[in-house]
Amino acid sequence: MPATDAAVTRTERAYQQIRTDILAGRLRPGSPLRLAALAGEFSVSMSVVREALNRLSGHGLVTTTPNQGFRVTPLSRADLEDLTALRLTLECQALAGSIASADVRWEGEVVSAHHVLERTPISDGRSPGASDEWTEAHAAFHDALVAACGRPRLLALVRSLRDTAEVYRQWAGPLGEKRGRDVEVEHRALMELATARRTEDAVEALRAHIQRTTDILLAQDIAGTDAVPAGDARGSHGAILLR
């Protein structure tokens, strides 16, 4: 394998692992991302880690500040509300367009993606958040719903926003369970309404699905802290503070 190809592969692996750890909550919101520590963990150079973090920054999962380096994007009420407003506009628009342009092949792909999601356990028993397998199946289902809209730039924006929102969804999941939320019922309703071509009802179901996650976090009387010891970005799910 040419050296350039090997470097790309190393960067991709580092990117995927860090992304997975952020979305699963193993790298805490607001916590520092130390180049040397991550390079040692993945057995790669710091330049490889830096490239991976720059890619994650482009997707809104990582922030970078002069003289302070990289951090996992912190959670905030203002950011959550802004993110939700954008998703409600763009993702609902993409769903309506997808249903309008869809064919039988799209219908089969939506049903198949839902089938996988419905049969993938949410928890892996190792942490309160969703498992990597469920997170992947969840993203694939939502991708399938909007895939037929025929607007690549819109789809790229929708996926980027959903990636960023995934950090919030991971924190909202355990809170939603305590409040009796049934995401399986929500996903089945989305699948059935979309494949039945009931556009207005499907869009409203998606709108409610997205908004419910936001409402759960904003209504929660969160009294903890998102701070992590300076040298340790990793931690388990705990109380969070939306500033």
C-alpha positions in Angstrom: 0.0 0.0 0.0 1.4 3.4 -0.9 2.4 5.6 2.0 -0.3 8.2 1.2 -2.9 5.4 1.2 -1.6 4.2 4.5 -1.8 7.7 6.0 -5.4 8.1 4.7 -6.3 4.8 6.3 -4.8 5.7 9.6 -6.6 9.1 9.6 -9.9 7.4 8.7 -9.6 4.9 11.6 -8.7 7.7 14.1 -11.6 9.8 12.8 -14.1 7.0 13.0 -13.0 5.9 16.5 -13.0 9.5 17.9 -16.4 10.1 16.3 -17.8 7.0 17.8 -16.5 7.8 21.2 -18.0 11.3 21.1 -21.4 10.1 19.9 -21.4 7.4 22.5 -20.6 9.9 25.3 -17.3 8.2 26.1 -15.6 11.5 25.3 -17.5 14.0 27.3 -19.0 17.3 26.0 -16.6 20.2 26.5 -13.6 18.0 27.4 -10.1 18.6 26.0 -8.8 16.4 23.2 -5.1 15.9 23.7 -3.2 15.2 20.5 -0.3 13.3 22.3 -2.7 11.2 24.4 -4.9 10.2 21.4 -1.9 9.6 19.2 -0.6 7.2 21.8 -3.9 5.5 22.2 -4.3 4.9 18.5 -0.6 4.3 17.8 -0.5 7.0 15.1 1.3 10.3 14.7 -0.1 13.6 16.1 -0.5 14.9 12.6 -2.9 12.0 11.9 -4.9 12.8 15.0 -4.9 16.5 14.1 -6.3 15.7 10.6 -9.1 13.5 12.1 -10.0 16.3 14.6 -10.1 18.9 11.9 -12.6 16.7 10.0 -14.7 16.3 13.1 -14.6 20.0 13.6 -16.1 20.4 10.2 -19.0 18.3 11.3 -19.6 20.3 14.5 -18.5 17.5 16.8 -15.2 19.2 17.8 -14.3 22.8 18.4 -10.9 24.4 18.1 -9.7 27.6 19.8 -6.3 29.3 19.3 -3.9 28.5 22.1 -6.4 26.1 23.6 -6.5 23.3 21.1 -9.3 20.9 20.4 -12.3 20.1 22.6 -15.5 18.0 22.2 -18.2 20.4 21.3 -19.9 21.5 24.6 -23.6 21.3 25.1 -25.7 24.5 25.5 -29.3 25.5 25.4 -28.8 28.1 22.7 -26.9 25.6 20.5 -29.6 22.9 21.0 -32.4 25.2 20.2 -30.6 26.5 17.1 -29.7 23.0 16.0 -33.3 21.8 16.5 -34.7 24.7 14.5 -32.4 24.0 11.5 -33.2 20.2 11.6 -37.0 20.9 11.8 -36.7 23.0 8.6 -34.2 21.0 6.6 -34.9 17.4 7.6 -38.6 17.8 7.3 -38.1 19.4 3.9 -36.0 16.5 2.8 -38.5 13.9 4.0 -41.4 15.6 2.1 -39.2 15.7 -1.0 -38.2 12.1 -0.6 -41.8 10.9 -0.3 -42.8 12.9 -3.3 -40.0 11.4 -5.5 -39.9 7.9 -4.0 -40.5 4.6 -5.8 -41.0 1.1 -4.6 -37.2 0.5 -4.2 -37.1 3.4 -1.7 -40.0 2.0 0.1 -38.2 -1.4 0.4 -35.0 0.3 1.7 -37.0 2.2 4.4 -38.7 -0.9 5.5 -35.4 -2.8 5.6 -33.6 -0.1 7.5 -36.5 0.0 10.0 -36.4 -3.8 10.3 -32.7 -3.7 11.3 -33.2 -0.8 13.7 -36.1 -2.5 15.4 -34.2 -5.7 16.0 -31.0 -4.0 17.2 -30.8 -3.7 21.0 -30.5 0.0 22.1 -28.2 -0.8 25.0 -25.1 -3.0 25.0 -25.1 -3.2 28.7 -21.8 -1.4 29.0 -23.0 2.2 29.3 -26.3 4.1 29.7 -26.2 5.5 26.2 -27.2 3.7 23.0 -24.9 1.0 21.6 -22.7 1.7 18.6 -24.7 -0.8 16.6 -28.0 0.9 17.4 -26.6 4.3 16.7 -25.5 3.1 13.3 -28.9 1.5 12.6 -30.7 4.6 13.8 -28.7 6.9 11.4 -29.2 4.4 8.5 -33.0 4.5 9.1 -33.2 8.3 9.1 -30.9 8.4 6.1 -33.2 6.0 4.2 -36.3 8.2 5.0 -34.8 11.2 3.2 -32.6 9.4 0.6 -35.0 9.9 -2.4 -35.3 13.7 -2.1 -32.7 14.1 -4.9 -30.9 17.0 -3.4 -27.3 16.0 -2.4 -26.4 19.3 -0.7 -29.6 19.2 1.4 -28.8 15.6 2.4 -25.2 16.5 3.3 -26.6 19.3 5.6 -29.2 17.0 7.1 -26.6 14.4 7.9 -24.1 16.9 9.4 -26.8 18.4 11.6 -27.9 15.0 12.7 -24.4 14.0 13.6 -24.1 17.0 15.8 -27.5 16.4 17.3 -26.4 12.8 18.1 -24.4 14.1 21.1 -27.6 15.6 22.5 -29.6 12.5 21.7 -27.2 10.2 23.6 -27.7 12.3 26.7 -31.5 12.6 26.2 -31.9 8.8 25.7 -31.7 7.7 29.4 -33.8 10.8 30.5 -36.4 9.9 27.9 -36.7 6.3 29.2 -37.4 7.7 32.7 -40.2 9.8 31.3 -41.8 6.9 29.5 -40.7 7.8 25.9 -41.1 4.9 23.4 -38.7 5.6 20.5 -39.6 2.2 18.9 -43.2 3.4 18.5 -42.0 6.7 17.1 -39.8 5.0 14.5 -42.5 2.5 13.5 -44.9 5.4 13.0 -42.4 7.2 10.8 -41.8 4.1 8.7 -45.5 3.4 8.2 -46.6 7.0 7.5 -43.7 7.6 5.0 -44.2 4.4 3.1 -48.0 5.0 2.9 -47.1 8.3 1.3 -48.9 10.3 3.9 -46.6 13.2 3.6 -48.1 15.7 6.0 -48.6 13.1 8.7 -45.1 11.8 8.2 -43.5 15.2 8.3 -45.5 16.0 11.5 -44.3 12.7 13.1 -40.7 13.6 12.2 -41.1 17.1 13.6 -42.5 15.7 16.9 -39.7 13.1 17.0 -37.0 15.6 16.7 -38.6 18.2 19.0 -39.3 15.6 21.7 -35.5 15.0 22.3 -35.0 18.7 22.7 -37.9 19.1 25.0 -36.7 16.3 27.2 -33.3 18.0 27.7 -34.6 21.5 28.1 -37.3 20.5 30.6 -34.9 18.5 32.7 -33.8 20.2 35.9 -30.1 19.4 35.4 -28.0 20.3 38.3 -24.7 18.6 37.5 -21.6 19.7 35.6 -20.1 18.8 32.3 -16.6 19.4 33.6 -14.0 16.7 33.4 -10.5 16.6 35.0 -8.2 18.5 32.7 -6.1 15.5 31.6 -9.1 13.1 31.1 -11.6 13.6 28.3 -13.2 10.2 28.9 -15.9 9.5 31.4 -19.2 7.7 31.9 -22.6 9.3 31.4 -23.6 11.5 34.3 -25.3 14.8 35.1 -24.9 17.5 32.5 -25.4 21.2 32.4 -26.9 23.0 29.4 -25.5 26.5 29.7 
